[in-house]
Amino acid sequence: MVGDRMGEQVGEAQLIYNWEVRPADVAQLIHADPTQNEALGEAHLALAGKPLHTY
C-alpha cells in the first residue's frame, strides 16, 4: 500500500487476511467515517452484495 494514511489500513488489512474471513463477516463490522479503513469496509460491503454507496 502506498499513499497518505495507509498506516490506518495496514492493521485492519492484516487482521482480515490472517482471520481468513469472508466479505460478509467484515461487512458487519463498524468502520469509522472518515477514515481509510472505511474504504475497506465499503469494499467488503460491496463484495457481500450490500453496497453502502452505488455509483
Secondary structure, DSSP 8 states (H G I E B T S, - for coil): --STTHHHHHHHHHHHHHHT--HHHHHTS---TTSSHHHHHHHHHHHTT--SS--
